[in-house]
Amino acid sequence: MNKRRGTTPPGRIHIIGGSLRGSRLAVPALPGLRPTPQRLRQTVFDWLAPVIAGANVLDAFAGSGALGIEALSRGARAATFIERDAAQARAIEADLARLHRDSATVRCGDALRILSEPAAGNFDIVFIDPPFDGALWGQSFALLDAGDWLAPDAWVYAEAGKIDAWEVPDRWLLHRQREAGAVRGTLYRVAAA
């Protein structure tokens, strides 16, 4: 991750584990796009290792698509990506095609609007990593919890700046948290309703 706010210079990141290890993903110059630091991404997937195989995954603010593609690489059954930038949504589709991942869907649109619609499926793991300057965590959590988006005993990973704060639904239990530079990763276990 290059900057907390603003534009990230274009570049490349790579998948760090699983069947696609070493595969490269393009990182365009988009406002607010900051791919998850490799060290934190490794930690998150170490946390999720016991539950990733066969999981249905939602990458709600996809950006580069690295979190969802990393999940597919590590054995997730399917992944849905939501990305508001049309060119970046096409880039994620191109990466998925190049990597022969046909169990993935890319939806182009605003994540909050999509999450306010009827659920597109029950997701076992959800990644919420919006642009930091939008303060979209609390709204995203509320929409996920109110809709039928989460499978029983789902996991929700949120990525934010160290100073960012939010509230979570009562049944969301803090499982793990880690800081890497200016970024904080938090994993919640969602208790059955």
DAGI-V963061 format. One line per field, one symbol per residue. phi: phi as a letter, one per 40 degrees, with the letter a starting at -180 (. if undefined). psi: psi as a letter, one per 40 degrees, with the letter a starting at -180 (. if undefined). burial: I if it has 9 or more other ideal C-beta (glycine too) atoms within 8 Angstrom, else O. Layout:
phi = ???
psi = ???
burial = ???
//
This chain:
phi = .cacbgbcccabbbcbagcbdgccbcbccbdgcaddddcccccdccdcdcbccgccbbbcbcfcgcccccccdchccaabbbacccccdcccdccccccfbccbbbbciccccccccddcicbcbbbbbcdcccfccdcccccccccbcbcdgcbbbbbaccccbabbddccbcbaaabbgcbbbbbbbccdc
psi = hdidiahhiiaiiiheiadeheiihihigihehgihiddddddddddedeedheihihgdgdbeeddddddddeeidiihhhhdhdddddddddddddefgefihhhhihddddeeiiieihhdhhhhgihdeefeddddddddddafdhihfihhhhhiideiiiiiidehhhdiiiihbeihhhhihhii.
burial = IOOIOOOIOOOOIOIIIIOIIOIOIIIIOIOIIIIIIOOIIIIIIOIIOOIIOOIIIIIIIIIIIIIIIIIIIIIIOIIIIIIOOOOIIOIIIOIIOOIOIOOIOIIOOOIIOIIOOOOOOIIIIIIIIIIIOOOIIIOIIIIIIOIOIIOOOIIIIIIIIOOIOIOOOOIIOOOOOOOIOOIIIIIIIIOOO
//
